[in-house]
Amino acid sequence: MKSFHLALAFVSLAPMAMAQTPVLTVLTYDSFAADWGPGPAIAKGFEQTCACKVAYVTAGDGAAVLSRLQMEGAASAADIVLGLDTTLTESARATGLFAPLAAQAPNDLPVPYTDATFEPFDWGWFAFVYDNTKLTTPPKSIKDLAASTLKIVIEDPRSSTPGLGLVMWVKAAYGDQSAQVWQDLADNIVTVTPSWDAAYGLFLKGEADMVLSYTTSPVYHLIAEKDATKSAAAFDEGHYMQIEVAGKLASSKQQALADQFLAYLASDAAQAVIPTTNWMYPAKTPAAGLPEGFETLITPSKSLLLSSVEAEAARKAAVEEWQTVLSK
């Protein structure tokens, strides 16, 4: 009888133990949390250090993540928001929903970056990617592309951070001439997709000659598929940078756990996952260096990047200009 009661005790305690396991909820974009993205490996590594569980909640692309957060407000179930970039951080900060970082981790970004609220976890340069077996003489600038008959697929800046990055790229490179650049580009654009995934998929199906993506995109094909047919065009005016960040919400009931996760995200173990899952440069180069194949990528002659404050000031008008020109 004693063993029977003991067994019952264990059975009754099991649900309590499960219920006591803390869950950290991370709001992020689709591809981060996908089976082939960095999310699963980072969650597994962190769970081994925290006696907790990581749950991802997804919302399309980075811009969609911010839209969802703005809609949910303080009622958001998320503890961490991961996948915004510096074109969106001031809008995110303005919500008043974020808490300061417990500590700022060192980074290897090619431009100075400090922010008391948002932790960088990866970065890259935007670029137009093409099939080098079909296009042997790629354009050398955005204006060169606009003057060509090449067909391109781009992403919508209202829902996609790459799409917003292109709008910022044109604005940073051409300033007052940006409207004319968009007018010249209009007949090159096959379609505008809501997300990077959709745009890149159309390119791979042969629907366009080039797609807005990253200088690192070709290394995915090289490493994962042993395919060297994809290249990124090097543009003379320079390439706009994207710095992706994560932050914790003030409403989180897991503040200490959120701090631990952000510290882990900046660790060598997590940063080593980024290059061959998110196919971006890690914010801090791992001790083992970058995987073989990254040395084949183009290095832009100039990095373009508006500060988060400058980007916030320019974003609305730049997107409206893009929308006005392309709707004609």
KOLPADO-174774 format. One record per residue: x, y, z of N, C-alpha, C in turn; residue in three letters; residue number from 0. Coordinates in steps of 0.2 Angstrom, whole numbers, plus 2048, in hexadecimal, padded with zeros to 3 digits. Layout:
REM residues N
  n_X  n_Y  n_Z  ca_X  ca_Y  ca_Z  c_X  c_Y  c_Z  drenlum  drenpa
    X    Y    Z     X     Y     Z    X    Y    Z      Ala     NUM
...
This chain:
REM residues 328
  n_X  n_Y  n_Z  ca_X  ca_Y  ca_Z  c_X  c_Y  c_Z  drenlum  drenpa
  804  7FA  800   800   800   800  804  806  800      Met       0
  80A  806  804   80E   80C   804  811  80D  7FE      Lys       1
  813  808  7FA   816   80A   7F3  811  80C  7EE      Ser       2
  80A  80A  7EF   805   80D   7EB  804  814  7ED      Phe       3
  804  816  7F3   803   81D   7F5  809  821  7F2      His       4
  80F  81E  7F3   815   822   7F0  814  823  7E9      Leu       5
  812  81E  7E5   811   81F   7DE  80C  824  7DC      Ala       6
  806  824  7E0   801   82A   7DF  804  830  7E0      Leu       7
  809  831  7E5   80C   837   7E7  810  83A  7E1      Ala       8
  814  835  7DE   818   837   7D8  814  839  7D2      Phe       9
  80E  836  7D1   80A   837   7CC  807  83E  7CD      Val      10
  805  840  7D3   802   846   7D5  807  84C  7D4      Ser      11
  80D  84A  7D6   812   850   7D6  815  851  7CF      Leu      12
  814  84C  7CA   817   84D   7C3  814  853  7C0      Ala      13
  80D  854  7C0   80A   85A   7BD  80D  860  7C0      Pro      14
  80E  860  7C7   810   866   7CA  817  868  7C8      Met      15
  81B  863  7C7   822   864   7C4  822  867  7BD      Ala      16
  81E  865  7B9   81D   867   7B2  81B  86E  7B2      Met      17
  816  870  7B7   813   876   7B7  818  87B  7BA      Ala      18
  81D  879  7BE   822   87E   7C0  827  87F  7BC      Gln      19
  828  87C  7B6   82D   87D   7B1  82B  884  7AE      Thr      20
  830  889  7AF   82E   88F   7AC  82F  88F  7A4      Pro      21
  82A  893  7A1   82A   893   799  82C  89A  797      Val      22
  831  89B  793   833   8A1   790  830  8A2  789      Leu      23
  82C  8A7  788   828   8A8   782  82C  8AD  77E      Thr      24
  82E  8AB  778   832   8B0   773  82E  8B1  76D      Val      25
  82C  8B7  76C   828   8B9   766  82E  8BB  760      Leu      26
  82D  8B8  75B   832   8B8   756  82F  8B7  74F      Thr      27
  833  8B8  74A   831   8B7   743  831  8AF  741      Tyr      28
  82D  8AE  73C   82C   8A7   73A  833  8A3  739      Asp      29
  837  8A6  735   83D   8A2   733  842  8A1  739      Ser      30
  842  8A5  73E   846   8A4   743  844  89D  747      Phe      31
  83E  89D  748   83B   897   74C  83A  891  748      Ala      32
  83B  891  741   83A   88B   73D  83F  886  73E      Ala      33
  83D  880  73D   841   87A   73E  848  87B  73B      Asp      34
  849  87E  736   850   87F   733  853  886  735      Trp      35
  84F  88A  739   852   890   73C  856  88F  742      Gly      36
  859  895  745   85D   894   74B  859  893  751      Pro      37
  852  894  751   84E   894   757  84F  88D  75B      Gly      38
  84D  888  757   84D   881   75B  854  880  75F      Pro      39
  85A  881  75B   860   87F   75E  862  884  764      Ala      40
  860  88B  763   861   88F   769  85C  88E  76F      Ile      41
  856  88C  76D   852   88A   773  854  884  776      Ala      42
  857  87F  773   859   879   776  860  87A  77A      Lys      43
  864  87E  777   86A   880   77B  868  884  782      Gly      44
  864  889  781   862   88D   787  85E  888  78C      Phe      45
  85A  884  78A   856   880   78E  85B  87B  793      Glu      46
  861  87A  790   865   875   794  869  879  799      Gln      47
  868  880  799   86B   884   79E  866  887  7A3      Thr      48
  860  887  7A2   85B   88B   7A5  856  887  7A9      Cys      49
  855  880  7A8   850   87C   7AB  849  87F  7A9      Ala      50
  848  881  7A3   842   885   7A1  840  882  79A      Cys      51
  83B  885  797   839   883   790  838  88A  78C      Lys      52
  83A  889  786   83A   88F   782  834  88E  77D      Val      53
  82F  893  77C   82A   892   778  82A  898  773      Ala      54
  82A  896  76C   82A   89C   767  823  89D  765      Tyr      55
  822  8A4  764   81C   8A6   761  81E  8AA  75B      Val      56
  81B  8A9  755   81E   8AC   74F  818  8B1  74C      Thr      57
  81B  8B5  748   817   8BA   745  81A  8BD  73E      Ala      58
  81B  8B8  73A   81D   8BA   733  824  8BD  733      Gly      59
  825  8C3  730   82C   8C6   730  82D  8CB  736      Asp      60
  833  8CE  736   834   8D2   73C  82F  8D8  73D      Gly      61
  82D  8DB  737   828   8E0   738  822  8DE  73A      Ala      62
  820  8D8  739   81A   8D5   73B  81A  8D3  743      Ala      63
  820  8D2  745   821   8D1   74C  820  8D7  750      Val      64
  822  8DD  74D   821   8E3   751  819  8E5  750      Leu      65
  816  8E4  74B   80F   8E5   74A  80B  8E1  74F      Ser      66
  80D  8DB  750   809   8D7   755  80A  8D9  75C      Arg      67
  810  8DB  75E   812   8DE   764  80E  8E4  766      Leu      68
  80E  8E9  761   80A   8EF   761  802  8ED  762      Gln      69
  800  8E8  75F   7F9   8E7   760  7F7  8E4  767      Met      70
  7FC  8DF  769   7FB   8DC   770  7FC  8E0  776      Glu      71
  801  8E5  775   803   8E9   77A  806  8E5  780      Gly      72
  804  8E8  786   806   8E5   78D  803  8DE  78E      Ala      73
  7FE  8DD  78A   7FB   8D6   78B  7FE  8D0  787      Ala      74
  804  8D2  784   807   8CD   780  80A  8C8  785      Ser      75
  80A  8C1  783   80C   8BC   787  813  8BB  786      Ala      76
  817  8BF  782   81E   8BE   780  822  8C1  786      Ala      77
  828  8BD  787   82D   8C0   78C  832  8C3  788      Asp      78
  834  8C0  782   839   8C3   77E  836  8C5  777      Ile      79
  838  8CA  774   837   8CB   76D  83D  8CB  769      Val      80
  83E  8C7  764   844   8C6   761  843  8C6  759      Leu      81
  847  8CA  756   846   8CB   74E  844  8D2  74C      Gly      82
  844  8D7  750   843   8DD   74E  84A  8DF  74B      Leu      83
  84B  8E5  747   851   8E7   745  851  8EF  747      Asp      84
  857  8F2  745   858   8F9   747  853  8FE  743      Thr      85
  850  8FC  73E   84B   900   73B  845  900  73F      Thr      86
  844  8FC  744   83E   8FB   747  83E  8FC  74F      Leu      87
  845  8FC  751   846   8FD   759  843  903  75C      Thr      88
  843  909  758   840   90F   75C  839  90E  75C      Glu      89
  835  90B  757   82E   90A   758  82D  905  75D      Ser      90
  831  900  75E   830   8FB   763  831  8FF  76A      Ala      91
  836  903  76B   838   906   771  832  90B  773      Arg      92
  82F  90E  76E   82A   913   76F  823  910  772      Ala      93
  823  909  772   81D   906   775  81D  906  77C      Thr      94
  823  907  77F   824   907   786  824  900  789      Gly      95
  824  8FA  785   823   8F4   787  829  8F0  789      Leu      96
  82F  8F3  787   835   8EF   788  839  8F2  78F      Phe      97
  83C  8ED  792   840   8EE   798  848  8EF  796      Ala      98
  84C  8F2  79A   853   8F3   798  856  8EC  798      Pro      99
  85B  8EB  794   860   8E5   795  863  8E5  79C      Leu     100
  864  8DF  79E   868   8DE   7A4  86F  8E0  7A3      Ala     101
  871  8DE  79D   878   8DF   79B  879  8E0  794      Ala     102
  87E  8E3  791   87F   8E4   78A  885  8DF  788      Gln     103
  884  8DB  784   889   8D6   782  88E  8D9  77D      Ala     104
  894  8D8  77D   899   8DA   777  897  8D7  771      Pro     105
  898  8DB  76B   896   8D9   764  89C  8DB  760      Asn     106
  89C  8D7  75A   8A1   8D9   754  89E  8DC  74E      Asp     107
  898  8E0  74F   895   8E3   74A  89A  8E8  746      Leu     108
  899  8E8  73F   89E   8ED   73C  89D  8F4  73D      Pro     109
  897  8F6  740   896   8FD   742  895  8FD  74A      Val     110
  896  903  74D   895   903   754  88E  902  756      Pro     111
  88C  8FE  75B   885   8FD   75D  885  8FC  764      Tyr     112
  881  900  767   87F   8FF   76F  878  901  76F      Thr     113
  875  8FD  774   86E   8FF   775  86C  8FC  77C      Asp     114
  869  900  780   868   8FD   787  862  8F9  787      Ala     115
  85E  8F8  782   858   8F5   782  858  8EE  77D      Thr     116
  85C  8EF  777   85B   8EA   772  862  8E6  771      Phe     117
  862  8E0  772   868   8DC   771  869  8D9  76A      Glu     118
  86F  8DB  766   86F   8D8   75F  871  8D1  760      Pro     119
  86E  8CD  75B   870   8C6   75B  873  8C4  754      Phe     120
  871  8C8  74F   875   8C6   748  874  8CD  744      Asp     121
  877  8CC  73E   877   8D2   73A  879  8D0  733      Trp     122
  878  8D4  72E   879   8D2   727  879  8D8  722      Gly     123
  87B  8D8  71C   87A   8DD   717  874  8DB  712      Trp     124
  870  8DF  711   86B   8DE   70C  86E  8DD  705      Phe     125
  86C  8D9  700   86F   8D9   6FA  86A  8D6  6F5      Ala     126
  86B  8D7  6EE   867   8D3   6E9  86A  8CD  6E7      Phe     127
  867  8C7  6E8   86A   8C1   6E7  868  8BE  6E0      Val     128
  86C  8BB  6DC   86B   8B9   6D5  86E  8B2  6D4      Tyr     129
  86C  8AF  6CF   86F   8A8   6CC  874  8AA  6C8      Asp     130
  87B  8A9  6CA   880   8AA   6C6  881  8A6  6BF      Asn     131
  87D  8A1  6BE   87E   89D   6B8  879  8A0  6B3      Thr     132
  874  8A5  6B5   870   8A8   6B1  871  8AF  6B0      Lys     133
  874  8B2  6B5   876   8BA   6B4  87D  8BA  6B5      Leu     134
  881  8BC  6B0   888   8BC   6B0  88B  8C3  6B2      Thr     135
  887  8C8  6B0   889   8CF   6B2  884  8D2  6B6      Thr     136
  884  8D2  6BC   87F   8D5   6C1  880  8DC  6C1      Pro     137
  87B  8E0  6C3   87B   8E7   6C4  880  8E9  6C9      Pro     138
  883  8EF  6C9   888   8F1   6CE  885  8F6  6D2      Lys     139
  87F  8F8  6D2   87B   8FD   6D6  874  8FC  6D6      Ser     140
  870  8FF  6DA   869   900   6DA  867  903  6D3      Ile     141
  86A  909  6D2   869   90C   6CC  86A  908  6C5      Lys     142
  86F  904  6C6   871   900   6C0  86C  8FA  6BF      Asp     143
  869  8F8  6C5   864   8F3   6C5  85E  8F6  6C2      Leu     144
  85C  8FC  6C4   856   900   6C2  856  901  6BA      Ala     145
  85C  902  6B7   85D   903   6B0  85D  8FD  6AC      Ala     146
  85D  8F7  6AF   85D   8F1   6AC  856  8EE  6AB      Ser     147
  856  8E8  6A7   84F   8E5   6A6  84E  8DF  6AB      Thr     148
  853  8DF  6B0   852   8D9   6B4  84C  8D9  6B9      Leu     149
  849  8D4  6BA   843   8D3   6BE  845  8D1  6C5      Lys     150
  842  8D5  6CA   844   8D4   6D1  83E  8D2  6D5      Ile     151
  83F  8CF  6DB   839   8CE   6E0  83C  8D1  6E6      Val     152
  838  8D6  6E9   839   8D9   6F0  834  8D8  6F5      Ile     153
  835  8DA  6FB   831   8D9   700  82D  8DF  702      Glu     154
  827  8DF  705   823   8E4   707  826  8E7  70E      Asp     155
  828  8EE  70E   82B   8F1   714  826  8F2  71A      Pro     156
  820  8F1  718   81B   8F1   71E  81A  8EB  722      Arg     157
  81D  8E5  71F   81C   8DF   722  823  8DB  723      Ser     158
  828  8DE  720   82E   8DA   71F  834  8DE  721      Ser     159
  839  8DC  725   83F   8E0   726  843  8E1  720      Thr     160
  844  8DB  71C   848   8DC   716  845  8E2  711      Pro     161
  83E  8E1  711   83B   8E6   70D  83C  8ED  70F      Gly     162
  83C  8EE  716   83D   8F5   719  845  8F6  718      Leu     163
  849  8F1  719   850   8F3   718  852  8F5  711      Gly     164
  84E  8F3  70C   84F   8F6   705  84D  8FD  704      Leu     165
  847  8FF  707   845   906   707  84A  90A  70B      Val     166
  84D  908  710   852   90B   714  859  90C  710      Met     167
  85A  906  70C   860   906   708  860  90C  703      Trp     168
  85A  90C  6FF   859   911   6FA  859  918  6FD      Val     169
  856  919  703   856   91F   706  85D  921  708      Lys     170
  861  91D  70B   868   91E   70E  86C  920  708      Ala     171
  86C  91C  702   870   91D   6FD  86F  923  6F8      Ala     172
  868  924  6F7   866   929   6F2  863  92F  6F5      Tyr     173
  861  92F  6FB   85E   935   6FE  858  938  6FA      Gly     174
  858  93E  6F8   853   942   6F5  851  93E  6EE      Asp     175
  856  93A  6EB   855   937   6E5  851  931  6E6      Gln     176
  84F  92F  6EC   84C   928   6ED  846  927  6E9      Ser     177
  841  92C  6E8   83B   92B   6E5  83D  929  6DE      Ala     178
  841  92D  6DB   843   92B   6D4  846  924  6D3      Gln     179
  84A  922  6D8   84D   91B   6D7  847  916  6D8      Val     180
  842  917  6DC   83C   913   6DC  838  913  6D6      Trp     181
  838  919  6D3   834   919   6CC  838  915  6C7      Gln     182
  83F  915  6C7   843   912   6C2  843  90A  6C3      Asp     183
  842  908  6CA   842   901   6CC  83B  8FE  6CA      Leu     184
  836  902  6CA   82F   8FF   6CA  82E  8FA  6C5      Ala     185
  831  8FB  6BF   82F   8F6   6B9  834  8F0  6BA      Asp     186
  838  8F0  6BF   83C   8EA   6C0  839  8E5  6C5      Asn     187
  834  8E8  6C9   831   8E4   6CE  82C  8DF  6CC      Ile     188
  82D  8D9  6CC   828   8D4   6CA  822  8D4  6CF      Val     189
  824  8D4  6D6   81F   8D4   6DB  822  8D6  6E1      Thr     190
  81E  8D8  6E6   820   8D9   6ED  81D  8D4  6F2      Val     191
  821  8D1  6F6   81E   8CC   6FA  81E  8CE  701      Thr     192
  819  8CB  705   819   8CD   70C  81F  8CB  710      Pro     193
  823  8C6  70E   828   8C3   712  82E  8C1  70E      Ser     194
  834  8C1  711   83A   8BE   70E  839  8B7  70B      Trp     195
  836  8B3  70F   835   8AC   70D  832  8AC  706      Asp     196
  82C  8B0  705   828   8AF   6FF  82C  8B2  6F9      Ala     197
  830  8B7  6FB   834   8BA   6F5  83A  8B6  6F3      Ala     198
  83D  8B3  6F8   843   8AE   6F6  840  8A8  6F2      Tyr     199
  83A  8A6  6F4   837   8A0   6F1  836  8A1  6EA      Gly     200
  833  8A7  6E8   831   8A9   6E2  838  8A9  6DD      Leu     201
  83D  8AC  6E0   844   8AC   6DD  846  8A5  6DB      Phe     202
  846  8A1  6E0   848   89A   6DF  844  896  6DA      Leu     203
  83E  898  6D9   83A   895   6D4  83B  898  6CD      Lys     204
  83F  89D  6CC   841   8A0   6C6  83C  8A6  6C4      Gly     205
  838  8A8  6C9   833   8AE   6C7  837  8B5  6C6      Glu     206
  83D  8B5  6C8   841   8BC   6C8  848  8BA  6C7      Ala     207
  84C  8BF  6C4   853   8BF   6C3  857  8C0  6CA      Asp     208
  854  8C4  6CE   857   8C6   6D4  852  8C7  6DA      Met     209
  854  8C6  6E0   850   8C6   6E6  853  8CA  6EB      Val     210
  850  8CF  6EF   852   8D2   6F4  853  8CD  6FA      Leu     211
  85A  8CD  6FC   85B   8C8   702  862  8CB  705      Ser     212
  866  8C6  706   86C   8C8   70A  873  8C6  707      Tyr     213
  878  8C9  708   87F   8C7   705  880  8C0  708      Thr     214
  87D  8BE  70D   87F   8B7   710  87B  8B2  70D      Thr     215
  875  8B3  709   871   8AE   706  875  8A9  702      Ser     216
  879  8AB  6FE   87D   8A6   6FA  880  8A1  6FE      Pro     217
  883  8A2  704   886   89D   708  882  898  70A      Val     218
  87B  899  70B   876   894   70D  877  88F  707      Tyr     219
  876  891  701   876   88C   6FB  87D  888  6FB      His     220
  882  88C  6FC   889   889   6FC  88A  883  701      Leu     221
  888  885  707   889   880   70D  884  87B  70D      Ile     222
  87D  87D  70D   878   878   70E  876  874  708      Ala     223
  877  877  702   875   873   6FC  87B  872  6F7      Glu     224
  881  874  6F9   887   873   6F5  886  876  6EE      Lys     225
  883  87C  6EE   881   87F   6E8  884  886  6E8      Asp     226
  888  887  6E3   88C   88E   6E3  889  892  6DD      Ala     227
  883  891  6DB   880   895   6D6  87D  89C  6D8      Thr     228
  87C  89D  6DE   879   8A3   6E1  87F  8A8  6E3      Lys     229
  87E  8AE  6E1   882   8B4   6E3  87F  8BA  6E5      Ser     230
  882  8BE  6E9   87F   8C5   6EA  883  8CA  6E6      Ala     231
  87F  8CF  6E3   882   8D4   6DF  885  8D9  6E4      Ala     232
  88B  8DB  6E3   88E   8E1   6E7  88D  8E8  6E4      Ala     233
  88A  8EC  6E8   888   8F2   6E5  88C  8F8  6E7      Phe     234
  88E  8FC  6E3   893   902   6E4  891  907  6E9      Asp     235
  88A  908  6EA   888   90D   6EF  888  90A  6F6      Glu     236
  88A  904  6F7   88A   900   6FD  884  8FD  6FF      Gly     237
  884  8F9  704   87E   8F5   706  87C  8F6  70D      His     238
  875  8F7  70D   872   8F8   714  872  8F2  718      Tyr     239
  874  8F4  71F   875   8EE   724  86E  8ED  727      Met     240
  86D  8E7  72A   868   8E5   72E  86B  8E3  735      Gln     241
  869  8E5  73A   86B   8E3   741  865  8E0  744      Ile     242
  865  8DA  746   85F   8D7   749  860  8D7  750      Glu     243
  85A  8D8  754   85B   8D9   75B  856  8D5  75F      Val     244
  857  8D4  766   852   8D1   76A  851  8D6  770      Ala     245
  84C  8D6  773   84B   8D9   77A  845  8D6  77E      Gly     246
  845  8D8  784   841   8D5   789  83B  8DA  78B      Lys     247
  835  8D7  78C   82F   8DB   78D  82F  8DC  795      Leu     248
  82D  8E3  796   82C   8E4   79D  827  8E0  7A1      Ala     249
  822  8DE  79D   81C   8DA   79F  81E  8D3  7A1      Ser     250
  823  8D1  79F   825   8CA   7A0  825  8C8  7A7      Ser     251
  823  8C2  7A9   823   8BF   7AF  829  8BB  7B0      Lys     252
  82D  8BB  7AB   833   8B7   7AB  839  8BB  7AA      Gln     253
  83A  8C1  7AE   83F   8C6   7AD  846  8C3  7AD      Gln     254
  848  8BF  7B2   84E   8BC   7B3  850  8B7  7AE      Ala     255
  84B  8B3  7AC   84C   8AE   7A7  84D  8B2  7A0      Leu     256
  849  8B7  79F   84A   8BB   799  851  8BE  798      Ala     257
  854  8C0  79E   85B   8C2   79E  860  8BD  79C      Asp     258
  85E  8B7  79F   863   8B1   79E  862  8AF  796      Gln     259
  85C  8B0  793   85C   8AE   78C  860  8B3  788      Phe     260
  85F  8B9  789   863   8BE   785  86A  8BD  786      Leu     261
  86C  8BC  78C   874   8BA   78D  876  8B4  789      Ala     262
  871  8AF  789   873   8A9   785  873  8AB  77E      Tyr     263
  86F  8AF  77B   86E   8B1   774  875  8B4  772      Leu     264
  878  8B7  777   87E   8BB   775  885  8B6  776      Ala     265
  883  8B0  779   889   8AC   77A  88C  8A8  774      Ser     266
  892  8A5  775   895   8A2   76F  891  89C  76D      Asp     267
  88E  899  771   88A   893   76F  884  895  76B      Ala     268
  880  89A  76C   87B   89C   768  87D  8A0  762      Ala     269
  882  8A4  762   885   8A8   75D  887  8A3  757      Gln     270
  88A  89D  759   88D   898   755  887  895  750      Ala     271
  881  895  753   87B   892   74F  879  897  74A      Val     272
  87A  89D  74A   877   8A2   746  879  8A1  73E      Ile     273
  880  8A1  73D   882   8A1   736  87F  89C  731      Pro     274
  87E  896  734   87B   890   730  874  88E  731      Thr     275
  871  893  734   869   892   735  865  898  733      Thr     276
  868  89E  736   865   8A4   734  868  8A7  72E      Asn     277
  86E  8A4  72C   872   8A6   726  873  8AE  726      Trp     278
  876  8B0  72C   877   8B7   72D  87E  8B7  731      Met     279
  881  8BD  732   887   8BD   736  885  8BE  73D      Tyr     280
  888  8BA  742   887   8BB   749  889  8C1  74B      Pro     281
  886  8C4  751   888   8CA   754  88F  8CA  757      Ala     282
  890  8C4  759   897   8C3   75C  89A  8BD  759      Lys     283
  89F  8BE  755   8A2   8B8   751  8A4  8B2  756      Thr     284
  8A2  8AC  755   8A3   8A7   75A  8AB  8A5  75A      Pro     285
  8AD  8A2  75F   8B4   8A1   760  8B7  89D  75A      Ala     286
  8B3  898  758   8B5   894   752  8B5  898  74B      Ala     287
  8B3  89E  74B   8B2   8A2   745  8AC  8A0  741      Gly     288
  8AC  8A3  73B   8A6   8A1   737  8A7  89B  733      Leu     289
  8A2  898  731   8A2   891   72D  8A6  892  726      Pro     290
  8A9  88D  724   8AC   88D   71D  8A7  88F  718      Glu     291
  8A8  893  714   8A3   896   70F  8A2  89D  70F      Gly     292
  8A2  8A0  716   8A0   8A7   717  8A6  8AB  714      Phe     293
  8AC  8A8  713   8B1   8AC   710  8B0  8AE  708      Glu     294
  8AB  8AA  705   8AA   8AB   6FE  8A5  8B1  6FD      Thr     295
  8A2  8B3  702   89D   8B9   701  8A0  8BF  700      Leu     296
  89C  8C4  6FC   89E   8CA   6FB  89E  8CE  701      Ile     297
  8A3  8D3  702   8A3   8D8   707  8A2  8DF  704      Thr     298
  89C  8E2  706   89B   8E8   703  8A0  8EE  704      Pro     299
  8A1  8F2  700   8A6   8F7   700  8A4  8FC  706      Ser     300
  89E  8FD  707   89B   902   70B  895  8FF  70F      Lys     301
  895  900  715   88F   8FE   719  88A  904  71A      Ser     302
  884  903  718   87F   909   719  87A  907  71F      Leu     303
  879  90B  724   875   90A   729  873  911  72C      Leu     304
  86C  912  72C   86A   918   730  869  915  738      Leu     305
  86B  91A  73C   86A   918   743  862  917  744      Ser     306
  861  914  74A   85A   912   74B  856  918  74C      Ser     307
  858  91E  74E   855   924   74F  854  927  748      Val     308
  859  927  743   858   929   73D  853  925  739      Glu     309
  854  91E  73A   84F   91A   736  848  91B  738      Ala     310
  847  91C  73E   840   91D   740  83D  924  73D      Glu     311
  842  929  73D   840   930   73A  83E  92F  733      Ala     312
  842  92B  72F   841   92A   728  83C  925  726      Ala     313
  83A  920  72A   837   91A   728  830  91B  725      Arg     314
  82C  91F  728   825   920   726  825  923  71F      Lys     315
  828  929  71F   829   92C   718  82C  928  713      Ala     316
  831  924  714   834   920   70F  830  91B  70D      Ala     317
  82C  918  711   827   912   70F  821  915  70B      Val     318
  81F  91B  70D   819   91E   70A  81C  920  703      Glu     319
  822  923  702   825   924   6FB  825  91E  6F7      Glu     320
  828  918  6FA   828   912   6F6  821  910  6F4      Trp     321
  81C  910  6F9   815   90E   6F7  812  913  6F2      Gln     322
  813  919  6F2   810   91E   6ED  813  91D  6E6      Thr     323
  81A  91C  6E6   81D   91B   6DF  81B  914  6DC      Val     324
  81A  90F  6E0   819   908   6DD  811  907  6DC      Leu     325
  80D  90B  6DF   806   90B   6DE  804  90E  6D7      Ser     326
  808  912  6D4   806   916   6CE  806  911  6C8      Lys     327
